[in-house]
């Protein structure tokens, strides 16, 4: 398969404090003008002083209202936290409002405290997620939906409005556990590959699961990689930025391990970052690294973390976005410049 590589943005408004909403909207508008494919935001709850956007879909409505072609992605909607009928309608409404520019990343969540705060049993996250996913897909495709299960019961409910994207917006899964990877493959849903840790735990099991379920390679190609991106016209400057980020990430990983009562992990080196976590160098270097990743992992989509989840100041990240858009995006979006993705 050959084709263009879609480059989206991710990692903004993640660990940078409450920040300024107008600045975030301005960033999204600039991303739209620069030609990036989409922008993704995470869902986290119940941290008053650090989480300005606990409702991902509300943020999506704001961004989609002021952009023209940029897509908006949820990475992820934690399905067990919602009644699936209400969520199905919210997603369908946002898809309609945006003219079909919504991507829906879903997962079962990892924070037991969030479940407990809502009176939900964290041990039920897995079955609640599977049931909610089925209900969402039925609601978007059937219009009238019934369900008689352990968590929700309803009969012949008309769910709408109809989605603009048919049969529904693209659905991606955040899946690392084997059962979740198998569920994604069974439904032919592409993955949102993780960054910390990287896709090493996901790619081979997912490819095997797709083959086991006879799904072909379409979901593999549609799956989205994650990488930190450090770019500069001078290679030495870009690599120095990578070294500074690596040092900060190593410190953060050690602090989290110690807080959890575990020994700190072995610090990552520059080579390890370039091998599995980062794109870094000149525009030509970054182009070559992304093309190589696309060929190795058979995917045509990558989420670029220019701000490294708040570790890199937004002005620096936006300057990198501009350089990337000017000198890397044209090479990745031209079919003549895109390597063949071989299976």
N, C-alpha and C positions, 0 to 999 in steps of 0.2 A: 504494500500500500504506500502511496506517496500522497503528500498533501501539505497543507499549511499548519504551522504550529501556533496554537492559540496561547497567548500570554496574558494572564490575569494578575491582579494585585491581591495581596492578603497581608494580614499582620498589623494593619493600622487599627488604632483605638483598642489595642489589646492590653498593653501593660504600661501605657503612658499616662495614667491618671485620668481625671475627668476631661481634661483638655477643653477645646473650644469647638462647639458644633459647627459654627460657620466656617472654621478652618477645614474641618473634615469635608464639608460640602464642597468647598472650593477645591480641595484635592480631588474629589470625585469628578467634578466638572473638568478639571485639567486632564485627568486620566481619560475621560471621554474624548476630549479634543486631541490628545496625543495618539489615540488609536489602540489603547489596551482593550482586551476582549471583555473583561469583567472585573468586578471587585467583590471580595468575599469577606464576611464578618462572622465572628463566633458568637455563640450564645452562652452567657454566664449570668448567674443571678445572685442577689442578696449580698452585695458588697457596696454599701451606700457611697463610699468615698472614692471608689476606684472603677466603677462600672457605669459609664454614662449611657450605654445602649443595651440594657438587658433584653429589650424586645428587638430582635433582629428584623422582624418584618416591618415594624414601625420605622426603623432606620432605612430599610429598603424603600419604603414608600417615599421618604424624603429624598433619597438619592435618585430614584427613578423619575421623580417629578422634575428634576432639574438637569437631567441628561437626555441625550437623544438616541445614542446607539449602545452605550455601555450596558452590559448585563450586570445583574446583582445576584450574588450567591449566598446562601446560608450554609455556614460550615461550623456547626450543624444546628438543625432544629432537633431538640431532644424530645423525641416523640412520646416517651412515656409520661411526660409532664402535662400533656394536653388531652382534651377530649378530641378525638380525631375528626368528628364532624365539624366542629368549630374551626379547627386548624385547616381542614380541607377547604372550607369557604374562604378563610383569610388568604390562603395561598392562591385560590382561583381568582379572588378579587384583585390581588396584587398583580397577578399575571395579566389580567384584563386591563387594569389601569396602566400598566407599563407597555402595552402593545406586544406582550410576549417576550419580555427580556428578563425573565426570572429563572434561576437555577436553584433547585432545592436539594441541599445536602442534608441528610438525616442520620441520626445515630441514637444509641440508647442512653448515652450519658455516662459520666464517670464520677460524679460527685454525690455520695450518699447524703451529705448534709442538705443538698437541694431537695432531694426526695423527702427527707424527714420534715423539712420546713413546710412542705405542702401536705403532710400527712400521708405520704405514699411509702410503701415498703420498698426499700432499695433492692431486696431480693426478687421483686417482681418485675424489675426493669426489663429483663430479657423477654418474657412472654408478653408484657405490655407493648414492647417495641414491635414485635412480630405481628401482633394483632392490629396495632395502629397502622402499620405499613400496609397491611392488606385492606383495611378500611379506607385509607386515603386513596389508594389506587382504584378501588371500586367506586368511591364517591365521585372521583374525577371522570371516570369513564362510563358509568352506568346512569348517573343522574339520580335515580331513586335507589336507595340502598337500605338493606336490612342486616342486622347482626344480632346474634344471640350467643354471647361469650361470657367469660369469667369477669371481665372488667366493664364492658359496655353492652347494653341491650337497647335496640331500637328497631322499628319496623317501618319500612317503606318511606324513608325520609328523602325528600327532594333537596339535593345539595347543589348549590350554585353560587355564582353564575358559571356558565361553561367556560373552561379555560380557552385562551386564545391559542396556545400551543397544544397540538393534538398528538396523542390523546390527552396529554397533560404536560406540564413543564418537565424538563429533564430532571430525573431524580438520581442523586449520587449517594453512596453510603460511606460513612466513616467506619471501617471495619478492620479490626486487628485480630480479635479472637477467632479461632477456627470456625466456630459455629456461625459467627456473623459473616465471615468471608464466604462460607458456603451459602448462606441465605442470599447474599448479594449476587453470587453466581447463579443461583437457582432462579432469581428474578431478572437476570441479565442487567443488573444495575452496575454502572461504573463506580470505581472507588475514588474517594478523596484520599490519596496517599498521605501519610503523616510525615512530619518533619523531625520531630523529637520524640522517639527515635524515628529514623527514616523508613522508607518503603521496604527495607530488607526483610521485614517479617511478613509482608503482605504479598509481594509480587508473585513469587513462586507458588504459594498455596492458592492464590486467586486464579492464576493461569491454569493450574491443575483442576480447580473446582469448575471453571468454565468448561473445560474439556469433559469433565465427568458428567456435567449436566447437558452437554451437547449444545452449548450456546454460541459457538463460534468465537470470533476475535473482536467483534464490534465493541463490547464493553471494555475490553483491554485498551483499545485505541482511544476510547473516550475518557478513560480514567485520567486523573489530574495529579501530576507530581507537585512537590513543594521544594523550594530552594531559597536560601538567603542569596541575595544578589548584591555584589560589591563591584562597581564598575567605575572606571576612570580612564581618561585618555592615556595616562601614564600607568603602566603595569605595576611598577613599584609602589605607587600610591594606593592602588586598589588592593594589592596584597598586604600593605601595611594596615589598611582598614580591616581586611579580613583577620589579620593577627590580633588587632584590638578587639574585634567582635569575639573571636575565639577565646581570648583571655576572659572577657566578661562572661561568656556563656559557661566556661569552665568553672568560674567562681560561683555562678548561680546554681549549676548542677551540684557542686560540692555542698553549698549551703542547704539545698533542699534535702540532700541525702543525710546530712548531719542532723537536720531538724527532724527527720523521720527515724533517727536512731540507727542509721546505716553508715558504713564507711564510705568516704567520698570516692567516686569513680575515677579511673585513670584519666587525666586530662587529655583532651583531643589535641592532635597536632594540626598544623596547616594542611598537611597531606591528607589527613583523615577528613577534614572539613571539605576539601575539594573532592574527595572521593565520594562522599555520601551526603553532604549537607549544603554546600555552597557553590555558587557560580561566581567566579572572580577573575578580574583582569581587564584588559582593554576591550573595546566593543568587538573586535575580531575574536579575542579569546572567548568572550561570553557567547558569541554566536556559535563557535565551534563546540563549546562544552554543551550547550543546549541541544544542538543537532546530534551529538554523540549520545546524550542521555535519551533523546527521543528514539534513536535507533536501537539502543540497548534494551529499553523497557517498553518499546512498541506503543508509545503514547504520543498523542499530538496536542497535549495540553499541559501547561505548567503554571503554578501560582508562584509569583515572585514576591519575596518578603524583603522589600527594599528598606523597611524600617526595623526589620528583625524583631517584630513584636515589641517595639518601643525601645530597643537597645540602641538604635541609631536615631539621632534627632530628625524630626520630620523635614526641616529645610534641607538637610543633607540627602535624605531619602528622595525628596522631590527633584533635586538637582540630578540625582542618579537616574530617576525615571525619565527625565527629559533627554539625557544623553542616550539612554537605552532606546527610547522611542525613535530618536533621530537616526541611530546608527545600527541598531540590532533588529528592531521590529521589521524594517523593510526586508531584511534577509530571511527572516523566519516566516513571513507571510507571502513570500513569492514562491510559487510552485517550482520555479526553475532552480531556486537556491536550496530547496528542502531535500535532504537526503531521503532515500527510500527507507521506509520502515519495514524491515524484513522479519518474517517469522521463521 
